[in-house]
């Protein structure tokens, strides 16, 4: 009898799931959030509130990367990790990526 071993599936990379774009979505350490609301004010299509009234990501592609970076910069708890931009053609992308680095 010939038995082929089963190879476990690899865990997917932290990206959008398409496997080819390299996009890493913004994340928030919600458990350390101070619930100040700065990120939600910057862009409520990207950021919102979870059931515990802590900030969370509603839609990582809900707005421009500049809003993600701005929210990370305004966050007093420093719990926003911008990831990488979804749109490779966004204006001033190099500068935004440089600004985002210290929060990732």
N, CA, C and O atoms as a GROMACS GRO file, in nm:
protein
  416
    1UNK      N    1   0.086  -0.117   0.000
    1UNK     CA    2   0.000   0.000   0.000
    1UNK      C    3   0.091   0.124   0.000
    1UNK      O    4   0.186   0.131   0.077
    2UNK      N    5   0.061   0.219  -0.086
    2UNK     CA    6   0.138   0.342  -0.101
    2UNK      C    7   0.060   0.457  -0.039
    2UNK      O    8  -0.049   0.491  -0.085
    3UNK      N    9   0.115   0.516   0.066
    3UNK     CA   10   0.047   0.626   0.135
    3UNK      C   11   0.126   0.754   0.112
    3UNK      O   12   0.246   0.759   0.140
    4UNK      N   13   0.058   0.856   0.063
    4UNK     CA   14   0.121   0.987   0.043
    4UNK      C   15   0.099   1.072   0.167
    4UNK      O   16  -0.014   1.085   0.213
    5UNK      N   17   0.206   1.130   0.221
    5UNK     CA   18   0.187   1.216   0.339
    5UNK      C   19   0.111   1.341   0.300
    5UNK      O   20   0.122   1.391   0.188
    6UNK      N   21   0.034   1.390   0.393
    6UNK     CA   22  -0.041   1.513   0.372
    6UNK      C   23   0.044   1.628   0.424
    6UNK      O   24   0.088   1.628   0.539
    7UNK      N   25   0.067   1.724   0.340
    7UNK     CA   26   0.144   1.842   0.378
    7UNK      C   27   0.049   1.946   0.433
    7UNK      O   28  -0.048   1.983   0.366
    8UNK      N   29   0.074   1.995   0.556
    8UNK     CA   30  -0.016   2.098   0.610
    8UNK      C   31  -0.010   2.225   0.528
    8UNK      O   32   0.095   2.260   0.473
    9UNK      N   33  -0.122   2.292   0.520
    9UNK     CA   34  -0.129   2.418   0.445
    9UNK      C   35  -0.048   2.524   0.517
    9UNK      O   36  -0.044   2.528   0.640
   10UNK      N   37   0.016   2.610   0.440
   10UNK     CA   38   0.090   2.722   0.497
   10UNK      C   39  -0.009   2.830   0.538
   10UNK      O   40  -0.112   2.850   0.474
   11UNK      N   41   0.024   2.898   0.644
   11UNK     CA   42  -0.060   3.011   0.687
   11UNK      C   43  -0.044   3.123   0.586
   11UNK      O   44   0.068   3.151   0.542
   12UNK      N   45  -0.154   3.187   0.548
   12UNK     CA   46  -0.143   3.296   0.450
   12UNK      C   47  -0.068   3.415   0.508
   12UNK      O   48  -0.072   3.439   0.628
   13UNK      N   49   0.000   3.487   0.422
   13UNK     CA   50   0.069   3.609   0.462
   13UNK      C   51  -0.034   3.713   0.502
   13UNK      O   52  -0.148   3.707   0.457
   14UNK      N   53   0.004   3.806   0.584
   14UNK     CA   54  -0.087   3.912   0.626
   14UNK      C   55  -0.100   4.014   0.514
   14UNK      O   56  -0.031   4.116   0.512
   15UNK      N   57  -0.188   3.986   0.422
   15UNK     CA   58  -0.213   4.079   0.312
   15UNK      C   59  -0.360   4.073   0.277
   15UNK      O   60  -0.440   4.018   0.352
   16UNK      N   61  -0.396   4.129   0.165
   16UNK     CA   62  -0.538   4.137   0.129
   16UNK      C   63  -0.598   4.003   0.093
   16UNK      O   64  -0.720   3.991   0.085
   17UNK      N   65  -0.515   3.903   0.070
   17UNK     CA   66  -0.566   3.772   0.037
   17UNK      C   67  -0.556   3.737  -0.110
   17UNK      O   68  -0.583   3.624  -0.148
   18UNK      N   69  -0.518   3.833  -0.193
   18UNK     CA   70  -0.511   3.802  -0.336
   18UNK      C   71  -0.384   3.726  -0.370
   18UNK      O   72  -0.377   3.660  -0.474
   19UNK      N   73  -0.284   3.734  -0.282
   19UNK     CA   74  -0.161   3.661  -0.302
   19UNK      C   75  -0.060   3.726  -0.394
   19UNK      O   76   0.050   3.674  -0.411
   20UNK      N   77  -0.095   3.838  -0.454
   20UNK     CA   78   0.000   3.897  -0.547
   20UNK      C   79   0.025   4.046  -0.528
   20UNK      O   80   0.123   4.099  -0.581
   21UNK      N   81  -0.059   4.115  -0.457
   21UNK     CA   82  -0.044   4.261  -0.449
   21UNK      C   83   0.053   4.306  -0.340
   21UNK      O   84   0.110   4.415  -0.351
   22UNK      N   85   0.072   4.228  -0.237
   22UNK     CA   86   0.162   4.268  -0.131
   22UNK      C   87   0.102   4.368  -0.034
   22UNK      O   88   0.173   4.418   0.053
   23UNK      N   89  -0.025   4.398  -0.045
   23UNK     CA   90  -0.093   4.492   0.044
   23UNK      C   91  -0.104   4.432   0.184
   23UNK      O   92  -0.148   4.319   0.201
   24UNK      N   93  -0.062   4.510   0.284
   24UNK     CA   94  -0.081   4.472   0.424
   24UNK      C   95  -0.176   4.573   0.484
   24UNK      O   96  -0.143   4.692   0.490
   25UNK      N   97  -0.293   4.530   0.530
   25UNK     CA   98  -0.391   4.624   0.580
   25UNK      C   99  -0.354   4.687   0.714
   25UNK      O  100  -0.276   4.630   0.791
   26UNK      N  101  -0.409   4.803   0.740
   26UNK     CA  102  -0.394   4.871   0.868
   26UNK      C  103  -0.454   4.784   0.978
   26UNK      O  104  -0.555   4.716   0.958
   27UNK      N  105  -0.389   4.786   1.095
   27UNK     CA  106  -0.442   4.715   1.211
   27UNK      C  107  -0.440   4.808   1.331
   27UNK      O  108  -0.368   4.908   1.334
   28UNK      N  109  -0.522   4.773   1.430
   28UNK     CA  110  -0.528   4.847   1.556
   28UNK      C  111  -0.519   4.748   1.670
   28UNK      O  112  -0.586   4.644   1.669
   29UNK      N  113  -0.436   4.779   1.769
   29UNK     CA  114  -0.432   4.701   1.892
   29UNK      C  115  -0.548   4.750   1.978
   29UNK      O  116  -0.528   4.828   2.071
   30UNK      N  117  -0.668   4.704   1.946
   30UNK     CA  118  -0.789   4.755   2.010
   30UNK      C  119  -0.789   4.744   2.161
   30UNK      O  120  -0.845   4.828   2.231
   31UNK      N  121  -0.725   4.638   2.213
   31UNK     CA  122  -0.722   4.620   2.359
   31UNK      C  123  -0.646   4.731   2.430
   31UNK      O  124  -0.665   4.752   2.550
   32UNK      N  125  -0.560   4.802   2.359
   32UNK     CA  126  -0.484   4.913   2.418
   32UNK      C  127  -0.538   5.050   2.377
   32UNK      O  128  -0.479   5.153   2.411
   33UNK      N  129  -0.648   5.052   2.306
   33UNK     CA  130  -0.710   5.177   2.259
   33UNK      C  131  -0.763   5.258   2.377
   33UNK      O  132  -0.814   5.203   2.474
   34UNK      N  133  -0.750   5.390   2.367
   34UNK     CA  134  -0.803   5.479   2.471
   34UNK      C  135  -0.941   5.533   2.435
   34UNK      O  136  -1.000   5.610   2.512
   35UNK      N  137  -0.994   5.493   2.320
   35UNK     CA  138  -1.127   5.534   2.274
   35UNK      C  139  -1.138   5.684   2.256
   35UNK      O  140  -1.244   5.742   2.280
   36UNK      N  141  -1.030   5.748   2.214
   36UNK     CA  142  -1.031   5.893   2.196
   36UNK      C  143  -1.112   5.935   2.072
   36UNK      O  144  -1.167   6.045   2.068
   37UNK      N  145  -1.118   5.849   1.972
   37UNK     CA  146  -1.195   5.879   1.853
   37UNK      C  147  -1.121   5.953   1.743
   37UNK      O  148  -1.180   5.985   1.640
   38UNK      N  149  -0.992   5.981   1.764
   38UNK     CA  150  -0.915   6.054   1.663
   38UNK      C  151  -0.919   5.983   1.527
   38UNK      O  152  -0.939   6.048   1.425
   39UNK      N  153  -0.899   5.852   1.526
   39UNK     CA  154  -0.895   5.779   1.399
   39UNK      C  155  -1.030   5.782   1.328
   39UNK      O  156  -1.036   5.796   1.206
   40UNK      N  157  -1.136   5.770   1.404
   40UNK     CA  158  -1.271   5.773   1.346
   40UNK      C  159  -1.299   5.910   1.286
   40UNK      O  160  -1.364   5.920   1.182
   41UNK      N  161  -1.250   6.014   1.351
   41UNK     CA  162  -1.266   6.150   1.297
   41UNK      C  163  -1.190   6.168   1.167
   41UNK      O  164  -1.237   6.237   1.076
   42UNK      N  165  -1.072   6.106   1.156
   42UNK     CA  166  -0.993   6.117   1.033
   42UNK      C  167  -1.067   6.052   0.917
   42UNK      O  168  -1.077   6.112   0.810
   43UNK      N  169  -1.118   5.931   0.938
   43UNK     CA  170  -1.190   5.864   0.829
   43UNK      C  171  -1.281   5.754   0.886
   43UNK      O  172  -1.233   5.644   0.914
   44UNK      N  173  -1.411   5.783   0.903
   44UNK     CA  174  -1.503   5.684   0.958
   44UNK      C  175  -1.535   5.568   0.862
   44UNK      O  176  -1.602   5.473   0.901
   45UNK      N  177  -1.489   5.575   0.740
   45UNK     CA  178  -1.507   5.462   0.649
   45UNK      C  179  -1.399   5.357   0.672
   45UNK      O  180  -1.418   5.239   0.641
   46UNK      N  181  -1.286   5.399   0.726
   46UNK     CA  182  -1.177   5.306   0.758
   46UNK      C  183  -1.188   5.258   0.902
   46UNK      O  184  -1.177   5.138   0.929
   47UNK      N  185  -1.210   5.350   0.994
   47UNK     CA  186  -1.210   5.321   1.137
   47UNK      C  187  -1.349   5.335   1.197
   47UNK      O  188  -1.429   5.418   1.153
   48UNK      N  189  -1.377   5.255   1.298
   48UNK     CA  190  -1.505   5.261   1.367
   48UNK      C  191  -1.489   5.204   1.506
   48UNK      O  192  -1.378   5.195   1.559
   49UNK      N  193  -1.601   5.164   1.565
   49UNK     CA  194  -1.602   5.115   1.702
   49UNK      C  195  -1.642   4.968   1.706
   49UNK      O  196  -1.728   4.924   1.630
   50UNK      N  197  -1.577   4.892   1.795
   50UNK     CA  198  -1.617   4.752   1.812
   50UNK      C  199  -1.721   4.745   1.925
   50UNK      O  200  -1.764   4.848   1.977
   51UNK      N  201  -1.761   4.625   1.961
   51UNK     CA  202  -1.865   4.605   2.062
   51UNK      C  203  -1.824   4.658   2.199
   51UNK      O  204  -1.910   4.693   2.280
   52UNK      N  205  -1.694   4.663   2.225
   52UNK     CA  206  -1.645   4.714   2.353
   52UNK      C  207  -1.617   4.865   2.349
   52UNK      O  208  -1.559   4.920   2.443
   53UNK      N  209  -1.658   4.930   2.242
   53UNK     CA  210  -1.639   5.075   2.224
   53UNK      C  211  -1.492   5.113   2.212
   53UNK      O  212  -1.451   5.220   2.256
   54UNK      N  213  -1.414   5.024   2.151
   54UNK     CA  214  -1.275   5.052   2.121
   54UNK      C  215  -1.262   5.064   1.970
   54UNK      O  216  -1.339   5.006   1.894
   55UNK      N  217  -1.163   5.141   1.926
   55UNK     CA  218  -1.144   5.161   1.782
   55UNK      C  219  -1.107   5.030   1.715
   55UNK      O  220  -1.038   4.945   1.773
   56UNK      N  221  -1.155   5.014   1.593
   56UNK     CA  222  -1.125   4.896   1.514
   56UNK      C  223  -1.122   4.937   1.366
   56UNK      O  224  -1.169   5.044   1.330
   57UNK      N  225  -1.069   4.851   1.284
   57UNK     CA  226  -1.067   4.876   1.140
   57UNK      C  227  -1.197   4.822   1.082
   57UNK      O  228  -1.228   4.703   1.094
   58UNK      N  229  -1.272   4.911   1.017
   58UNK     CA  230  -1.398   4.873   0.952
   58UNK      C  231  -1.369   4.824   0.811
   58UNK      O  232  -1.418   4.719   0.769
   59UNK      N  233  -1.289   4.901   0.737
   59UNK     CA  234  -1.255   4.868   0.598
   59UNK      C  235  -1.116   4.924   0.569
   59UNK      O  236  -1.099   5.045   0.552
   60UNK      N  237  -1.017   4.836   0.563
   60UNK     CA  238  -0.878   4.879   0.542
   60UNK      C  239  -0.859   4.951   0.409
   60UNK      O  240  -0.764   5.027   0.392
   61UNK      N  241  -0.949   4.926   0.314
   61UNK     CA  242  -0.942   4.993   0.184
   61UNK      C  243  -1.051   5.098   0.169
   61UNK      O  244  -1.088   5.136   0.058
   62UNK      N  245  -1.103   5.145   0.283
   62UNK     CA  246  -1.213   5.241   0.283
   62UNK      C  247  -1.174   5.385   0.256
   62UNK      O  248  -1.259   5.474   0.255
   63UNK      N  249  -1.046   5.409   0.236
   63UNK     CA  250  -1.000   5.545   0.211
   63UNK      C  251  -0.854   5.544   0.173
   63UNK      O  252  -0.792   5.437   0.164
   64UNK      N  253  -0.798   5.660   0.150
   64UNK     CA  254  -0.658   5.668   0.107
   64UNK      C  255  -0.561   5.635   0.221
   64UNK      O  256  -0.593   5.650   0.339
   65UNK      N  257  -0.443   5.591   0.182
   65UNK     CA  258  -0.338   5.559   0.277
   65UNK      C  259  -0.299   5.683   0.358
   65UNK      O  260  -0.257   5.671   0.473
   66UNK      N  261  -0.313   5.801   0.298
   66UNK     CA  262  -0.279   5.924   0.372
   66UNK      C  263  -0.365   5.937   0.498
   66UNK      O  264  -0.318   5.989   0.599
   67UNK      N  265  -0.491   5.891   0.492
   67UNK     CA  266  -0.577   5.897   0.610
   67UNK      C  267  -0.533   5.796   0.716
   67UNK      O  268  -0.541   5.823   0.836
   68UNK      N  269  -0.486   5.681   0.672
   68UNK     CA  270  -0.436   5.580   0.766
   68UNK      C  271  -0.313   5.634   0.838
   68UNK      O  272  -0.301   5.621   0.960
   69UNK      N  273  -0.222   5.693   0.764
   69UNK     CA  274  -0.100   5.750   0.823
   69UNK      C  275  -0.135   5.864   0.918
   69UNK      O  276  -0.080   5.874   1.028
   70UNK      N  277  -0.225   5.950   0.876
   70UNK     CA  278  -0.267   6.063   0.960
   70UNK      C  279  -0.328   6.012   1.092
   70UNK      O  280  -0.300   6.067   1.198
   71UNK      N  281  -0.410   5.908   1.084
   71UNK     CA  282  -0.470   5.852   1.204
   71UNK      C  283  -0.364   5.794   1.297
   71UNK      O  284  -0.371   5.812   1.419
   72UNK      N  285  -0.265   5.725   1.240
   72UNK     CA  286  -0.156   5.669   1.322
   72UNK      C  287  -0.080   5.780   1.392
   72UNK      O  288  -0.042   5.767   1.508
   73UNK      N  289  -0.057   5.889   1.321
   73UNK     CA  290   0.016   6.002   1.379
   73UNK      C  291  -0.063   6.071   1.490
   73UNK      O  292  -0.004   6.121   1.586
   74UNK      N  293  -0.195   6.075   1.477
   74UNK     CA  294  -0.279   6.143   1.576
   74UNK      C  295  -0.312   6.056   1.697
   74UNK      O  296  -0.354   6.109   1.801
   75UNK      N  297  -0.294   5.926   1.686
   75UNK     CA  298  -0.334   5.833   1.792
   75UNK      C  299  -0.248   5.851   1.917
   75UNK      O  300  -0.128   5.824   1.913
   76UNK      N  301  -0.307   5.896   2.028
   76UNK     CA  302  -0.228   5.918   2.149
   76UNK      C  303  -0.177   5.788   2.212
   76UNK      O  304  -0.078   5.788   2.284
   77UNK      N  305  -0.244   5.677   2.185
   77UNK     CA  306  -0.203   5.548   2.241
   77UNK      C  307  -0.104   5.475   2.152
   77UNK      O  308  -0.048   5.373   2.192
   78UNK      N  309  -0.081   5.527   2.031
   78UNK     CA  310   0.013   5.466   1.936
   78UNK      C  311  -0.021   5.320   1.908
   78UNK      O  312   0.067   5.234   1.907
   79UNK      N  313  -0.151   5.291   1.884
   79UNK     CA  314  -0.194   5.152   1.861
   79UNK      C  315  -0.232   5.124   1.716
   79UNK      O  316  -0.277   5.014   1.684
   80UNK      N  317  -0.215   5.222   1.628
   80UNK     CA  318  -0.249   5.204   1.486
   80UNK      C  319  -0.123   5.171   1.409
   80UNK      O  320  -0.024   5.243   1.415
   81UNK      N  321  -0.129   5.061   1.335
   81UNK     CA  322  -0.017   5.015   1.252
   81UNK      C  323  -0.063   5.024   1.106
   81UNK      O  324  -0.143   4.943   1.061
   82UNK      N  325  -0.012   5.123   1.033
   82UNK     CA  326  -0.062   5.154   0.899
   82UNK      C  327  -0.051   5.044   0.794
   82UNK      O  328  -0.128   5.045   0.697
   83UNK      N  329   0.041   4.951   0.808
   83UNK     CA  330   0.058   4.850   0.704
   83UNK      C  331   0.120   4.912   0.580
   83UNK      O  332   0.214   4.991   0.589
   84UNK      N  333   0.066   4.875   0.465
   84UNK     CA  334   0.116   4.929   0.338
   84UNK      C  335  -0.002   4.981   0.256
   84UNK      O  336  -0.116   4.942   0.280
   85UNK      N  337   0.025   5.068   0.160
   85UNK     CA  338  -0.085   5.127   0.081
   85UNK      C  339  -0.151   5.026  -0.012
   85UNK      O  340  -0.085   4.938  -0.069
   86UNK      N  341  -0.280   5.039  -0.028
   86UNK     CA  342  -0.355   4.954  -0.121
   86UNK      C  343  -0.343   5.005  -0.264
   86UNK      O  344  -0.344   4.927  -0.359
   87UNK      N  345  -0.330   5.136  -0.278
   87UNK     CA  346  -0.323   5.198  -0.411
   87UNK      C  347  -0.180   5.240  -0.441
   87UNK      O  348  -0.130   5.337  -0.384
   88UNK      N  349  -0.113   5.168  -0.531
   88UNK     CA  350   0.026   5.202  -0.563
   88UNK      C  351   0.041   5.335  -0.637
   88UNK      O  352   0.153   5.382  -0.657
   89UNK      N  353  -0.070   5.395  -0.677
   89UNK     CA  354  -0.066   5.520  -0.750
   89UNK      C  355  -0.109   5.641  -0.666
   89UNK      O  356  -0.127   5.750  -0.720
   90UNK      N  357  -0.125   5.621  -0.536
   90UNK     CA  358  -0.166   5.732  -0.451
   90UNK      C  359  -0.058   5.842  -0.452
   90UNK      O  360   0.062   5.812  -0.454
   91UNK      N  361  -0.102   5.965  -0.451
   91UNK     CA  362  -0.012   6.081  -0.455
   91UNK      C  363   0.079   6.083  -0.332
   91UNK      O  364   0.036   6.051  -0.221
   92UNK      N  365   0.205   6.121  -0.352
   92UNK     CA  366   0.303   6.136  -0.244
   92UNK      C  367   0.326   6.008  -0.166
   92UNK      O  368   0.350   6.012  -0.045
   93UNK      N  369   0.318   5.894  -0.233
   93UNK     CA  370   0.326   5.765  -0.166
   93UNK      C  371   0.459   5.741  -0.094
   93UNK      O  372   0.459   5.689   0.017
   94UNK      N  373   0.570   5.779  -0.155
   94UNK     CA  374   0.700   5.758  -0.089
   94UNK      C  375   0.706   5.828   0.045
   94UNK      O  376   0.752   5.770   0.144
   95UNK      N  377   0.660   5.950   0.049
   95UNK     CA  378   0.661   6.027   0.175
   95UNK      C  379   0.567   5.965   0.277
   95UNK      O  380   0.599   5.961   0.395
   96UNK      N  381   0.452   5.917   0.233
   96UNK     CA  382   0.357   5.855   0.324
   96UNK      C  383   0.413   5.725   0.383
   96UNK      O  384   0.398   5.698   0.502
   97UNK      N  385   0.477   5.646   0.298
   97UNK     CA  386   0.536   5.520   0.346
   97UNK      C  387   0.646   5.551   0.448
   97UNK      O  388   0.658   5.480   0.548
   98UNK      N  389   0.724   5.652   0.424
   98UNK     CA  390   0.829   5.691   0.518
   98UNK      C  391   0.769   5.734   0.652
   98UNK      O  392   0.821   5.698   0.757
   99UNK      N  393   0.661   5.811   0.647
   99UNK     CA  394   0.594   5.856   0.770
   99UNK      C  395   0.534   5.739   0.846
   99UNK      O  396   0.533   5.739   0.970
  100UNK      N  397   0.485   5.638   0.774
  100UNK     CA  398   0.418   5.524   0.835
  100UNK      C  399   0.514   5.426   0.902
  100UNK      O  400   0.475   5.354   0.994
  101UNK      N  401   0.638   5.423   0.858
  101UNK     CA  402   0.734   5.323   0.905
  101UNK      C  403   0.745   5.316   1.057
  101UNK      O  404   0.750   5.206   1.113
  102UNK      N  405   0.747   5.428   1.124
  102UNK     CA  406   0.769   5.423   1.269
  102UNK      C  407   0.649   5.368   1.347
  102UNK      O  408   0.659   5.341   1.467
  103UNK      N  409   0.535   5.351   1.279
  103UNK     CA  410   0.415   5.299   1.345
  103UNK      C  411   0.388   5.152   1.315
  103UNK      O  412   0.300   5.091   1.376
  104UNK      N  413   0.462   5.095   1.221
  104UNK     CA  414   0.438   4.956   1.183
  104UNK      C  415   0.508   4.856   1.271
  104UNK      O  416   0.496   4.736   1.250
   0.00000   0.00000   0.00000
